[in-house]
Amino acid sequence: MLNLILFGPPGSGKGTQALKLVEQYQLIHISTGDLFRYEMKNNTHLGTRAKEYMTKGELVPDEVTIGMLENRLDQSPDARGFIFDGFPRTIPQAEALDALLGDRNTSITGLVALEVPDSEIIERILMRSKTSGRPDDNNTEIVKNRILVYRAETKPVYSYYNAQEKSRTVDGLGTIEEVFDRLCSEIDAVVTN
Ligand code: ADP
């Protein structure tokens, strides 16, 4: 299987690139942000719980997120591989993911991180807020909090996979196609290794 983690700060283009990568490598896209928004839209118990955190730009508790992820994995038992977008976002989530994949006789192939400066991120998210309808996008304070949370809790996940020699970085500035080509080069290098 080819199991990729698409990594990077909020607004770095993970969602956009994930859709293109899914097509290129025939993978199943799992975005925990999208899964939470779906639950919220349907007013499920999980959605109501997640909303409390998402609207403040905080992380949903690990046990909630990991449980949801496991359910999603089990919905695609025949996948050729997965692209994880917005997950894992904490070290305990990374450890849980490794264990869940291990139970299924597979593992993470590689992590590719999109590198985008904070100033550009804030600009992109505020721009996206005009069409995304996401309440966590149109408030600068919440966006700043998401970036702080990313630095404190999520960034260490890069080092976690780097210790397994699986992390790679790509320049996230440029056109969608330029960034996509860079990602594909890194992924192809991981796959042939
Ligand atoms: P972005 O990458 O632009 O921040 P996402 O759609 O990935 O957007 O996430 C939106 C929000 O959903 C996060 O700020 C967080 O509250 C919640 N969320 C998504 N994924 C996770 C996760 N793996 N763990 C905890 N919370 C998450």
Residues whose N, C-alpha, C, O or C-beta is under 5 A from the ligand:
A	BS01	ADP	P9 P10 G11 T32 G33 D34 Y53 M54 G57 E58 L59 V60 T65 G86 F87 P88 R89
